[in-house]
Amino acid sequence: MAISIKRSLIMVMCLLCASSSAYPTVLASVRGTVSHRISGCDYFLVKTSGGYDLLEWYSGQDPDKGDLIVGNYESYGFHDVLNETADESLNIYTEDFQLSKTSALEKLTEKCE
């Protein structure tokens, strides 16, 4: 009987660990709207509740101004995100995030010269 209780406790602990490791991913998901896009440039700005994010489009659905972007992209590096407006995925690189509008526009202009 004691062995089955130990096994049950171990299984519960494993399940808790597995579910808690997935939980931060859900919390980190961000929703934002493409606010600025310069024709012929792969960089674009997404306005979120935390400011403006400077993203570079790499593959998948090419985002348009007004598109809703959802994913874990408020950290540096490559990310697969969802263009909820087009219901398509895209691969982006986060150049910078949580910027003021002025700073974001300056950086976008520099990248798209």
C-alpha positions in Angstrom: 0.0 0.0 0.0 2.8 2.4 0.9 4.5 1.8 -2.5 1.3 2.7 -4.4 0.9 6.0 -2.4 4.6 6.8 -3.2 4.0 6.1 -6.9 0.8 8.2 -6.9 2.7 11.1 -5.3 5.5 10.8 -7.8 3.1 10.9 -10.7 1.2 13.9 -9.3 4.6 15.7 -8.8 5.6 14.9 -12.4 2.3 16.2 -13.7 2.6 19.4 -11.7 6.1 20.0 -13.0 5.1 19.4 -16.6 2.0 21.6 -16.4 3.8 24.5 -14.6 6.6 24.5 -17.2 4.0 25.1 -20.0 2.1 27.7 -18.0 4.6 30.6 -18.4 4.4 30.2 -22.2 0.8 31.0 -22.1 1.4 34.0 -19.8 4.1 35.4 -22.1 1.9 35.5 -25.2 1.5 39.0 -26.5 -1.1 40.6 -28.7 -0.3 43.6 -30.8 -1.3 45.4 -34.0 1.1 46.2 -36.9 1.2 50.0 -36.7 4.0 50.9 -39.2 5.2 49.2 -42.3 7.6 50.7 -44.9 7.2 49.3 -48.4 10.2 47.2 -49.5 11.5 46.8 -45.9 11.3 43.6 -43.9 11.1 45.5 -40.6 7.8 46.6 -39.1 6.4 47.9 -35.8 3.8 46.3 -33.6 2.0 48.3 -31.0 1.3 46.4 -27.8 0.1 47.3 -24.3 3.8 47.7 -23.3 4.9 50.0 -26.1 6.2 49.3 -29.6 8.1 46.3 -30.8 10.5 46.3 -33.7 10.2 43.0 -35.6 11.9 41.7 -38.8 9.8 39.5 -41.0 11.6 36.3 -42.2 9.1 33.9 -43.6 5.5 32.9 -43.7 2.6 35.4 -44.0 3.9 38.9 -44.8 2.2 41.2 -42.3 0.2 44.3 -43.3 -0.6 47.4 -41.3 -3.5 46.7 -39.0 -2.8 43.0 -38.7 -3.1 41.5 -35.2 0.1 39.6 -34.3 0.0 37.0 -31.4 2.9 35.1 -29.8 5.8 35.2 -27.5 7.8 37.8 -29.3 8.8 40.2 -26.5 12.2 38.8 -26.1 15.2 39.0 -28.5 15.6 36.4 -31.1 13.6 34.3 -33.6 9.9 33.5 -33.0 7.1 31.7 -34.7 4.0 33.8 -34.3 0.4 34.0 -35.6 -1.0 36.7 -37.8 -4.5 36.4 -36.3 -6.0 38.7 -39.0 -4.8 36.4 -41.9 -5.0 33.2 -39.8 -1.4 32.4 -40.9 1.9 31.9 -39.1 5.1 33.8 -39.7 8.7 33.7 -38.5 10.1 36.9 -37.2 13.2 38.2 -35.4 12.6 40.6 -32.5 15.1 43.4 -32.9 13.8 45.4 -29.9 10.6 45.7 -27.8 8.7 47.8 -25.4 9.9 51.0 -27.0 8.4 54.5 -27.0 6.8 55.5 -30.2 9.5 58.0 -31.0 12.3 55.5 -30.4 10.6 52.8 -32.3 10.1 55.1 -35.4 13.7 56.2 -35.3 14.9 52.6 -35.2 12.5 51.5 -38.0 13.7 54.4 -40.1 17.4 53.4 -39.6 16.7 49.8 -40.5 14.7 50.7 -43.6 17.1 53.3 -45.2 
